[in-house]
Amino acid sequence: MAADEPLVLGIETSCDETGVGIVHGTTLLADAVASSVDTHARFGGVVPEIASRAHLEAMVPTIERALKTAGVSAKDLDGIAVTAGPGLAGALLVGVSAAKAYAYALGKPLYGVNHLASHICVDQLEHGRLPEPTMALLVSGGHSSLLLSTDITSDVRPLGATIDDAAGEAFDKIARVLDLGFPGGPVIDRLAKEGDPAAIAFPRGLSGAKDPAYDFSFSGLKTAVARWIEAKRAAGEEVPVRDVAASFQEAVVDVLTRKAVRACKDEGVDHLMIGGGVAANSRLRALAQERCERAGIRLRVPRPGLCTDNGAMVAALGSEMVARNRAASDLELSADSSLPVTDPHVPGAHAHAHAHDHDHDHVHEISKENLYS
């Protein structure tokens, strides 16, 4: 670990996980997470207001836990990175406000970064530097995207995305129809291992010759599975839950992996990175590995804990911003719930406006002295 590599703290609050990570270059020092998923479970999905309040309560203790785990002091940091979007507006606001407060009090540069680009960058913490270009398949409760990154700090190009339900959303909805609880991904993955993936022929969305090559659609699949289950129940027959789980899961991962491998071949890219919460799915990993090996593509998937939302991924991208001398964000940074992936980070419009503002600097120095002397 080189001494001159940036030491960055990252804050992630785009949904229901309060994540704080600390990274030194590409080495992960701390990854603290406080999740409010259990609070949302009884509602069958994430309630934005509850998520925002949970972030507010968890923020300072989670940051303190991360600093303690990493064995570093806040004043040793080279920068503070935070998810500026996309995500739930109120939840993002808590993280952005906290990041601005810490950056201001410590006199450290602030980097507002993109949630999706962070999901790609986190793989550096496990498998070393990302090759450029890298093809990334991001699959989660809110996103199913195929992205081509030639520079993770400045150039991420969307090739395809979901036109309706994201993959993770479909898992949650089918789990609800089967009365399996929330979140649906882990329980369907577990049950599918005991089922037959070829038992029921569920549709593969947007897989026709004339369909968009890289876009995804899971709404038709979700409806087909729900109707199949309803028909069984209406006929008074028992629903073969394990077979339904396995056949549904197979339909999802078949389309995801087939389109990702096709994009790699079409773009001449020999690396595929899979990230996002659904990347923790064991069948997705296995089928992707199988198809990548056959196509001569190297597959990179972070360990499950780094696939779900976390602060480490934000710190990883922040560290890359510092290392590549990208412009810091200013204290006017705002949360953007629909921040496009083409903006891996949000540079400050007034990055140098205060450079000669001595009064501002004086206030800044007093704040730092009082808070962190």
DRENTI-346263 format. One line per field, with one value per residue: chain; y, x, z of N, C-alpha, C in turn; residue in three letters. Coordinates in steps of 0.1 Angstrom, whole numbers. Each point is the difference from the previous one (the first is absolute). Layout:
// residues N
chaine = c(A:...)
n.v = c(Y:...)
n.u = c(X:...)
n.w = c(Z:...)
ca.v = c(Y:...)
ca.u = c(X:...)
ca.w = c(Z:...)
c.v = c(Y:...)
c.u = c(X:...)
c.w = c(Z:...)
residu = c(ALA:...)
// end
This chain:
// residues 373
chaine = c(A:A:A:A:A:A:A:A:A:A:A:A:A:A:A:A:A:A:A:A:A:A:A:A:A:A:A:A:A:A:A:A:A:A:A:A:A:A:A:A:A:A:A:A:A:A:A:A:A:A:A:A:A:A:A:A:A:A:A:A:A:A:A:A:A:A:A:A:A:A:A:A:A:A:A:A:A:A:A:A:A:A:A:A:A:A:A:A:A:A:A:A:A:A:A:A:A:A:A:A:A:A:A:A:A:A:A:A:A:A:A:A:A:A:A:A:A:A:A:A:A:A:A:A:A:A:A:A:A:A:A:A:A:A:A:A:A:A:A:A:A:A:A:A:A:A:A:A:A:A:A:A:A:A:A:A:A:A:A:A:A:A:A:A:A:A:A:A:A:A:A:A:A:A:A:A:A:A:A:A:A:A:A:A:A:A:A:A:A:A:A:A:A:A:A:A:A:A:A:A:A:A:A:A:A:A:A:A:A:A:A:A:A:A:A:A:A:A:A:A:A:A:A:A:A:A:A:A:A:A:A:A:A:A:A:A:A:A:A:A:A:A:A:A:A:A:A:A:A:A:A:A:A:A:A:A:A:A:A:A:A:A:A:A:A:A:A:A:A:A:A:A:A:A:A:A:A:A:A:A:A:A:A:A:A:A:A:A:A:A:A:A:A:A:A:A:A:A:A:A:A:A:A:A:A:A:A:A:A:A:A:A:A:A:A:A:A:A:A:A:A:A:A:A:A:A:A:A:A:A:A:A:A:A:A:A:A:A:A:A:A:A:A:A:A:A:A:A:A:A:A:A:A:A:A:A:A:A:A:A:A:A:A:A:A:A:A:A:A:A:A:A:A)
n.v = c(-12:8:7:2:-12:5:7:-7:8:-10:8:-10:8:-6:-10:-12:1:3:3:-3:3:-5:7:-7:8:-13:4:-10:11:5:-8:11:-9:10:-11:6:-11:-3:13:-2:-12:6:9:-10:10:8:5:10:4:-13:-2:12:-3:-12:6:8:-10:-7:12:8:-9:0:13:2:-9:6:12:-5:-6:12:4:8:12:6:6:-14:1:-5:-5:6:-12:4:-9:7:-13:-7:1:-3:11:-3:-12:4:7:-11:-9:8:2:-13:-4:9:-4:-12:1:7:-8:-10:8:-10:-4:5:-13:6:-13:-7:-3:1:12:2:-5:7:11:-5:-5:13:0:-8:5:11:8:8:-9:7:-2:2:-12:7:-11:10:-8:7:4:9:-9:-1:1:2:1:9:-4:11:7:-7:9:-3:-13:0:-9:4:-13:-3:0:-1:-5:-9:-12:4:-7:8:9:-6:-2:13:3:-8:5:12:-3:-5:12:5:12:10:2:-1:7:1:2:8:7:0:4:9:0:0:9:-2:6:-13:0:13:1:8:11:2:10:7:-12:6:-5:5:-6:10:-1:12:3:2:-11:2:10:-4:-2:11:5:-5:3:12:0:-6:8:11:-4:-3:11:6:-8:6:3:-8:11:-6:5:-12:-7:7:-1:-13:-2:7:-4:-12:3:5:-10:-8:9:1:-13:-4:10:-3:-13:2:9:-9:-9:6:3:-13:-2:-3:10:-7:11:-8:10:6:2:-1:7:1:0:-12:0:13:-2:-11:5:12:-8:-9:10:6:-11:-3:13:-6:2:10:-8:11:-7:12:-3:-9:1:0:-9:-2:9:7:4:-13:-3:8:-6:-12:5:4:-11:-5:7:-3:-14:2:7:-7:9:6:-4:10:9:4:-10:-5:-7:-10:-2:8:1:4:-13:8:3:-5:13:8:5:7:7:0:-10:11:1:-9:-3:12:-7:10:8:-6:2:12:1:-5:8:10:-4:-1:11:6:-5:3:7)
n.u = c(9:0:10:2:-5:-11:-2:-10:-10:-8:-10:-8:-9:2:0:1:12:4:7:10:8:12:6:11:-1:4:5:-9:-2:-12:-10:-5:-9:-10:-7:-10:6:4:2:5:5:-6:7:9:7:9:-2:0:-11:-4:4:-6:-10:0:2:-10:-6:2:-2:-1:-8:-5:1:-4:-9:-2:0:-8:-8:0:-2:-9:6:-11:9:1:-14:0:-12:-12:-4:-10:-9:1:0:-9:-12:-4:-7:-9:2:1:-10:-3:3:-6:-10:1:1:-9:-7:3:-2:-11:-5:3:-7:-8:6:-11:-4:-9:-3:1:-12:-4:7:-5:-12:4:3:-10:-1:4:-9:-5:-1:4:8:-11:-1:6:-10:-10:-5:-11:-4:-9:-3:-11:-5:9:10:-1:13:2:11:5:10:4:-7:1:10:0:0:-13:-1:-13:0:-4:-14:-5:-10:0:-3:8:12:6:-6:4:12:-1:-4:9:9:-5:-1:12:-3:11:-7:5:12:-4:10:4:-13:-2:11:-3:-12:5:9:-13:-1:-8:12:-2:-5:1:-6:6:-7:8:-1:-5:-4:-10:1:-12:1:0:12:0:-12:-5:-8:-4:-8:2:13:1:-6:8:10:-4:-3:12:4:-6:4:12:0:-4:9:3:9:10:5:7:1:7:-9:-10:6:3:-13:-6:8:-2:-12:2:7:-9:-10:2:3:-11:-7:5:0:-12:-3:6:-7:-11:3:3:-8:11:-6:-6:-5:-4:-9:-2:-11:-6:12:-7:-9:-1:-12:-1:6:-6:-12:3:5:-10:-9:5:2:-12:-2:8:-10:8:-5:-5:-2:-3:5:-10:8:7:-9:-5:-9:11:7:5:-12:-6:6:-2:-12:-2:6:-7:-10:4:2:-11:1:-11:-7:2:-10:-9:-1:-2:8:-8:-9:2:-13:2:11:3:1:-4:-5:12:3:-3:8:7:-11:2:6:2:-14:3:8:-5:-10:7:-11:-3:13:-1:-12:5:10:-8:-8:10:4:-13:-3:12:0)
n.w = c(0:-11:6:-13:2:-7:11:-4:6:-2:-4:3:-5:-11:9:5:-6:13:-10:8:-10:3:-10:-1:-10:-2:12:3:7:-4:4:5:3:0:1:-7:-7:12:1:-12:5:11:-7:-1:5:-6:12:-10:6:2:-12:-4:8:-5:-12:4:5:-11:-6:11:6:-12:-2:13:-2:-11:6:9:-8:-7:13:-5:0:3:8:0:-1:-13:3:-2:-2:-9:1:-11:-5:-7:4:12:-4:9:-4:-13:3:7:-10:-10:8:4:-13:-2:11:-2:-13:4:10:-9:-8:-3:-12:-6:-1:-7:3:-12:5:-13:-2:12:-5:-11:6:8:-13:0:10:-9:-12:7:-6:-3:-9:-9:-7:9:-2:4:6:2:10:3:12:-3:-3:-13:0:-13:6:-8:7:-6:9:11:-1:-13:-3:3:-10:1:-1:12:2:12:-8:10:5:11:-1:9:-7:-11:6:4:-12:-6:8:-3:-13:2:5:-7:1:7:-7:-13:-4:12:3:-11:2:13:-2:-9:10:5:-10:-10:-4:-4:12:0:-12:8:-4:-10:8:-11:-3:-7:-12:1:12:8:-5:6:-3:12:1:12:-5:-13:4:7:-10:-8:8:2:-13:-2:10:-5:-12:5:7:-12:-5:12:-9:5:3:-11:13:3:-7:5:12:-2:-5:9:9:-6:-1:13:5:-6:2:12:1:-7:5:12:-3:-5:10:8:-7:0:13:-2:11:5:6:9:5:10:2:11:8:-13:-1:12:-10:6:-5:3:12:2:-5:6:10:-1:-2:11:7:-4:3:10:9:6:9:4:12:6:12:4:11:-11:-2:12:2:-1:11:0:-7:9:11:-6:-4:12:4:-9:5:13:-3:-7:12:3:-6:12:7:-2:10:-13:1:-10:6:-9:2:-11:8:-12:-4:-10:12:-1:-2:10:-9:8:-1:13:-6:-8:2:9:-10:-3:5:5:-1:-12:-4:5:-5:-11:2:3:-10:-8:5:-1:-12:-5:11)
ca.v = c(12:12:10:12:-3:7:-6:6:-5:0:-1:-5:0:1:-8:-4:-3:10:-6:8:-7:7:-7:6:-4:-10:-9:3:0:-2:0:-1:1:-1:-2:1:-9:-7:10:1:-13:-2:8:-7:9:11:13:10:8:-8:-1:13:1:-10:5:11:-6:-9:6:3:-12:-9:7:-2:-14:-2:6:-9:-13:3:5:13:12:8:10:-6:-2:8:4:-6:-3:-3:-3:12:-5:0:-6:6:13:3:-8:6:13:-2:-3:12:10:-5:1:14:4:-6:6:14:0:-5:7:-10:1:-8:-6:-6:-10:-7:-13:-11:-1:-5:-15:-5:3:-8:-12:3:-3:-15:-6:9:11:-4:2:10:1:-11:-1:-2:-3:3:-5:2:3:12:2:-11:8:-4:12:-1:10:1:7:-1:13:10:-5:-12:1:-10:-7:-5:1:-6:9:-1:-4:-5:-15:-2:3:-12:-10:3:-1:-15:-5:4:-8:-13:2:-3:11:10:1:-13:-6:-10:-12:-7:-7:-11:-10:-4:-11:-13:-1:-4:12:-2:-5:9:9:14:8:8:13:7:-9:-2:6:14:7:7:-10:1:4:-11:2:-11:1:-11:-13:1:-2:-14:-9:3:-6:-14:-4:2:-11:-12:2:0:-14:-7:-8:5:7:-5:12:-1:0:13:8:-4:4:15:4:-4:10:13:0:-3:12:9:-4:-1:13:6:-6:5:13:-1:-5:11:11:-5:1:-14:0:3:1:0:6:3:-10:-13:-7:-9:-12:-10:-6:11:-2:-13:0:10:-6:-10:6:8:-9:-5:11:6:13:-2:5:6:3:2:-8:5:12:12:1:7:14:1:12:-3:3:15:4:-5:9:12:-2:1:14:7:-4:5:14:5:12:-3:6:10:-2:2:-13:-4:-14:-1:-13:-6:3:-10:-7:7:9:-9:8:13:9:13:11:11:-6:9:13:5:-1:13:6:-3:-1:-14:-9:3:-7:-14:-4:0:-12:-12:1:-4:-14:-11:4)
ca.u = c(-9:8:-3:-5:-14:-10:-8:-13:-11:-12:-13:-10:-14:-9:-12:-3:12:9:13:12:12:12:9:13:3:-10:-1:-12:4:-12:-13:-10:-14:-12:-11:-13:-9:-10:-10:-8:-5:-14:-8:2:9:7:-8:10:1:6:14:7:2:10:13:3:4:12:12:12:6:6:13:10:4:9:13:7:4:12:12:5:-7:-7:9:10:-6:3:-12:-12:-8:-14:-10:-8:-12:-14:-5:-11:4:1:11:13:2:6:15:7:1:10:13:3:3:13:10:2:6:14:8:3:-8:-12:-3:-13:2:-12:-2:3:15:6:-2:10:13:3:7:15:4:2:7:10:-4:-9:6:-8:-14:-7:-15:-6:-14:-4:-13:-4:-14:-4:6:5:7:13:8:14:8:13:7:-10:-3:-5:-6:-8:-10:-11:-3:-14:-5:-14:-10:-11:5:14:0:-2:-14:-8:3:-8:-15:-4:1:-13:-11:2:0:13:6:9:1:-2:12:7:-9:-2:13:1:-10:2:10:-7:-10:4:-1:-6:-13:-10:6:-4:6:12:-3:9:11:-2:10:-3:0:13:10:6:-10:-6:-14:-4:-14:-8:3:-7:-15:-1:2:-12:-12:2:-2:-15:-7:2:-8:-14:-3:1:13:11:10:13:7:14:1:-4:12:11:-3:0:14:7:-5:6:15:3:-1:11:13:1:2:13:11:-2:5:14:5:-3:9:14:5:2:-3:-14:-2:-14:-1:-14:-4:-3:12:3:-7:10:-2:5:15:4:-3:8:13:-1:-1:12:10:-2:3:13:-1:3:-11:4:-11:4:-6:-14:-1:4:-10:-11:4:10:8:13:0:1:14:8:-1:6:14:4:-1:12:12:0:-1:-13:-5:-9:-13:0:-9:-13:-4:-14:-4:-7:-5:1:13:3:13:10:8:5:0:-6:10:-6:-1:7:11:11:-5:4:14:6:-10:7:-10:-5:10:1:-12:4:11:-6:-8:9:7:-9:-5:10:14)
ca.w = c(0:-1:10:-6:-6:7:11:-3:6:-9:7:-9:6:-11:2:14:7:3:-2:1:-3:0:-10:-2:-14:-4:11:9:14:8:-8:10:-5:8:-10:6:-8:9:3:-12:-4:2:-10:-13:-9:7:2:0:12:10:-4:3:15:4:-4:9:13:-1:-7:8:6:-11:-3:11:-1:-12:3:11:-7:-9:8:-5:6:-11:-6:-9:-13:-11:-6:4:-12:4:-11:-3:-7:2:12:7:2:14:5:-5:6:13:-2:-6:11:9:-7:-1:13:3:-9:4:13:-1:-11:-10:-12:-1:-14:-2:-11:-5:6:-9:-2:12:0:-9:5:12:-3:1:13:1:-11:-5:-9:-11:-14:-7:5:7:-2:13:1:13:2:14:1:-7:-13:-8:-10:-7:-1:-5:7:-4:11:10:6:-10:-12:1:-10:1:-12:2:13:1:-4:9:13:1:3:14:2:-4:10:12:-3:-1:14:7:-5:6:15:6:8:-6:-14:-7:-6:7:3:-13:-3:8:-4:-14:0:2:-10:-14:-9:-13:3:-6:-10:2:-12:1:-6:-9:-5:-14:-9:-3:13:3:4:14:9:8:4:9:4:-6:7:13:-2:-4:12:9:-6:1:14:3:-7:9:12:-4:-3:12:0:8:-8:3:2:-4:-15:-4:3:-9:-14:0:2:-12:-10:2:-1:-14:-8:5:-4:-15:-5:4:-8:-14:0:1:-13:-9:2:1:14:6:14:4:15:4:13:5:9:-6:-3:10:-3:-3:-14:-10:-1:-6:-14:-6:-1:-10:-13:-3:-3:-14:-9:2:8:14:8:13:8:14:9:2:9:-7:-12:5:3:11:-1:-6:-14:-2:3:-11:-11:5:-1:-14:-4:5:-7:-13:1:-5:7:11:0:10:11:-5:-5:5:-3:-13:1:-13:-6:-11:2:-8:10:11:12:-2:3:5:-9:6:6:4:2:14:2:6:9:13:11:0:5:14:6:-2:10:14:1:2:13:11:-1:-1:5)
c.v = c(12:11:12:-2:7:-8:7:-7:1:-2:-4:-1:0:-7:-3:-4:12:-6:10:-8:8:-8:7:-5:-10:-10:4:-1:-2:1:-2:3:-1:-2:2:-9:-7:9:1:-13:-1:8:-7:8:11:12:11:8:-7:-2:12:2:-10:5:11:-5:-7:7:2:-13:-9:6:-3:-15:-3:5:-8:-13:2:4:13:11:8:10:-5:-2:10:5:-8:-2:-4:-3:12:-4:-11:-7:7:14:3:-8:5:13:-1:-2:12:10:-3:2:15:5:-5:7:15:1:-4:8:-10:1:-10:-5:-6:-9:-8:-14:-12:-2:-5:-15:-7:1:-9:-12:1:-4:-15:-6:10:9:-6:2:11:-4:-12:0:-4:-3:3:-4:1:2:12:1:-13:8:-7:13:-3:12:1:8:2:14:10:-5:-13:1:-11:-7:-5:0:-7:11:0:-4:-4:-14:-2:3:-12:-11:3:-2:-15:-6:3:-9:-14:0:-4:11:9:1:-14:-7:-11:-13:-8:-8:-13:-12:-6:-12:-14:-2:-3:13:-2:-5:8:9:14:8:7:14:6:-9:-3:7:15:8:8:-9:1:4:-12:4:-12:1:-11:-13:0:-3:-15:-10:2:-7:-15:-5:1:-11:-13:1:-1:-14:-9:-9:7:7:-5:12:0:0:14:10:-2:4:15:5:-2:10:13:-1:-4:12:10:-4:0:14:6:-6:5:14:0:-4:12:12:-3:2:-14:-1:3:1:0:6:2:-12:-13:-8:-10:-14:-11:-6:10:-1:-12:1:10:-6:-9:7:9:-9:-5:11:6:14:-3:7:5:3:1:-10:6:12:13:2:9:15:1:13:-2:4:15:5:-4:10:14:0:1:15:8:-3:6:15:6:12:-4:6:12:-2:3:-14:-4:-14:1:-14:-7:3:-10:-6:6:11:-9:9:14:11:14:11:12:-6:9:14:6:0:12:6:-2:-1:-14:-9:1:-8:-15:-4:-1:-13:-12:0:-5:-14:-11:4:-11)
c.u = c(9:-5:-7:-14:-10:-8:-14:-11:-12:-13:-11:-14:-11:-13:-2:13:8:14:12:12:12:10:13:5:-10:-1:-11:4:-12:-12:-11:-14:-10:-12:-13:-10:-11:-12:-10:-7:-15:-9:2:8:5:-9:10:1:7:15:8:2:10:14:5:5:13:13:12:6:6:13:10:4:10:14:8:5:12:12:5:-8:-7:9:11:-5:5:-12:-12:-9:-14:-8:-9:-13:5:-5:-13:4:3:12:13:3:7:15:7:2:11:14:5:5:14:11:3:8:15:9:5:-8:-12:-2:-14:1:-13:-1:4:14:7:-1:11:14:3:8:16:5:2:9:10:-6:-9:7:-9:1:-5:-15:-5:-15:-4:-14:-4:-15:-5:6:4:7:12:8:14:8:15:9:-11:-3:-6:-7:-7:-12:-10:-2:-15:-4:-14:-10:-13:6:14:-1:-3:-15:-9:1:-9:-15:-4:1:-13:-11:1:0:14:6:9:13:0:12:6:-8:-3:13:1:-10:3:11:-6:-10:5:-2:-7:-15:-11:7:-5:7:13:-3:10:11:-2:10:-2:0:13:10:4:-10:-7:-15:-4:-14:-8:3:-7:-15:-2:1:-12:-12:1:-3:-15:-8:0:-9:-15:-5:1:13:10:10:14:10:15:2:-3:12:11:-2:0:14:8:-4:7:15:4:1:12:14:2:2:13:11:-1:7:16:6:-2:10:15:6:2:-1:-14:0:-15:-1:-15:-5:-3:12:4:-7:9:-2:4:15:4:-2:9:14:1:1:13:12:-1:3:14:0:3:-11:5:-13:5:-7:-14:-1:4:-9:-12:5:9:8:13:1:1:14:9:0:6:15:5:-1:12:12:1:-2:-13:-4:-9:-13:0:-11:-15:-5:-14:-2:-8:-6:0:13:3:14:11:7:5:2:-4:11:-6:0:9:13:11:-4:4:15:6:-9:6:-10:-5:10:1:-11:3:10:-6:-9:9:6:-9:-4:10:14:6)
c.w = c(0:9:-7:-6:9:11:0:8:-9:8:-11:7:-11:2:15:7:3:-1:1:-2:0:-8:0:-14:-4:12:9:15:9:-9:11:-6:11:-9:7:-7:9:3:-12:-3:2:-10:-14:-10:8:1:1:13:11:-3:4:15:5:-3:10:13:-1:-4:8:7:-11:-4:10:0:-11:3:11:-7:-8:7:-5:6:-12:-6:-10:-14:-11:-7:5:-13:5:-12:-2:-8:-9:13:5:4:15:6:-4:7:14:-1:-5:11:10:-6:-1:13:4:-8:4:13:0:-10:-11:-12:0:-14:0:-12:-3:6:-9:-4:12:1:-9:7:12:-3:1:14:2:-11:-7:-11:-11:-13:-7:-15:7:-4:14:-1:15:2:15:0:-8:-14:-7:-12:-5:-3:-5:6:-6:10:11:6:-9:-12:2:-9:1:-13:0:14:1:-5:9:14:-1:4:15:4:-3:10:12:-3:0:14:7:-4:6:16:7:7:-9:7:-6:-5:7:2:-13:-5:8:-4:-14:-1:2:-11:-13:-9:-13:2:-7:-11:1:-11:3:-7:-9:-6:-15:-9:-3:13:2:6:14:10:7:3:9:4:-6:7:14:-1:-4:12:10:-5:1:14:3:-6:8:12:-3:-2:12:1:9:-9:4:1:-5:-15:-5:2:-10:-14:-2:0:-13:-12:1:-3:-15:-9:4:-5:-15:-6:4:-8:-14:-1:0:-14:-10:1:1:13:6:15:3:15:3:14:4:8:-5:-4:11:-3:-6:-14:-10:-1:-7:-15:-7:-1:-12:-14:-4:-4:-14:-10:1:6:14:9:14:7:15:9:4:8:-7:-12:5:3:12:-2:-6:-15:-3:3:-11:-12:5:0:-14:-5:5:-7:-14:-1:-7:9:12:-2:10:10:-4:-6:5:-4:-13:-1:-14:-7:-11:2:-9:8:11:13:-3:4:4:-10:5:7:5:4:14:2:6:10:14:12:1:6:15:8:0:10:14:2:2:14:11:-1:1:5:8)
residu = c(MET:ALA:ALA:ASP:GLU:PRO:LEU:VAL:LEU:GLY:ILE:GLU:THR:SER:CYS:ASP:GLU:THR:GLY:VAL:GLY:ILE:VAL:HIS:GLY:THR:THR:LEU:LEU:ALA:ASP:ALA:VAL:ALA:SER:SER:VAL:ASP:THR:HIS:ALA:ARG:PHE:GLY:GLY:VAL:VAL:PRO:GLU:ILE:ALA:SER:ARG:ALA:HIS:LEU:GLU:ALA:MET:VAL:PRO:THR:ILE:GLU:ARG:ALA:LEU:LYS:THR:ALA:GLY:VAL:SER:ALA:LYS:ASP:LEU:ASP:GLY:ILE:ALA:VAL:THR:ALA:GLY:PRO:GLY:LEU:ALA:GLY:ALA:LEU:LEU:VAL:GLY:VAL:SER:ALA:ALA:LYS:ALA:TYR:ALA:TYR:ALA:LEU:GLY:LYS:PRO:LEU:TYR:GLY:VAL:ASN:HIS:LEU:ALA:SER:HIS:ILE:CYS:VAL:ASP:GLN:LEU:GLU:HIS:GLY:ARG:LEU:PRO:GLU:PRO:THR:MET:ALA:LEU:LEU:VAL:SER:GLY:GLY:HIS:SER:SER:LEU:LEU:LEU:SER:THR:ASP:ILE:THR:SER:ASP:VAL:ARG:PRO:LEU:GLY:ALA:THR:ILE:ASP:ASP:ALA:ALA:GLY:GLU:ALA:PHE:ASP:LYS:ILE:ALA:ARG:VAL:LEU:ASP:LEU:GLY:PHE:PRO:GLY:GLY:PRO:VAL:ILE:ASP:ARG:LEU:ALA:LYS:GLU:GLY:ASP:PRO:ALA:ALA:ILE:ALA:PHE:PRO:ARG:GLY:LEU:SER:GLY:ALA:LYS:ASP:PRO:ALA:TYR:ASP:PHE:SER:PHE:SER:GLY:LEU:LYS:THR:ALA:VAL:ALA:ARG:TRP:ILE:GLU:ALA:LYS:ARG:ALA:ALA:GLY:GLU:GLU:VAL:PRO:VAL:ARG:ASP:VAL:ALA:ALA:SER:PHE:GLN:GLU:ALA:VAL:VAL:ASP:VAL:LEU:THR:ARG:LYS:ALA:VAL:ARG:ALA:CYS:LYS:ASP:GLU:GLY:VAL:ASP:HIS:LEU:MET:ILE:GLY:GLY:GLY:VAL:ALA:ALA:ASN:SER:ARG:LEU:ARG:ALA:LEU:ALA:GLN:GLU:ARG:CYS:GLU:ARG:ALA:GLY:ILE:ARG:LEU:ARG:VAL:PRO:ARG:PRO:GLY:LEU:CYS:THR:ASP:ASN:GLY:ALA:MET:VAL:ALA:ALA:LEU:GLY:SER:GLU:MET:VAL:ALA:ARG:ASN:ARG:ALA:ALA:SER:ASP:LEU:GLU:LEU:SER:ALA:ASP:SER:SER:LEU:PRO:VAL:THR:ASP:PRO:HIS:VAL:PRO:GLY:ALA:HIS:ALA:HIS:ALA:HIS:ALA:HIS:ASP:HIS:ASP:HIS:ASP:HIS:VAL:HIS:GLU:ILE:SER:LYS:GLU:ASN:LEU:TYR:SER)
// end
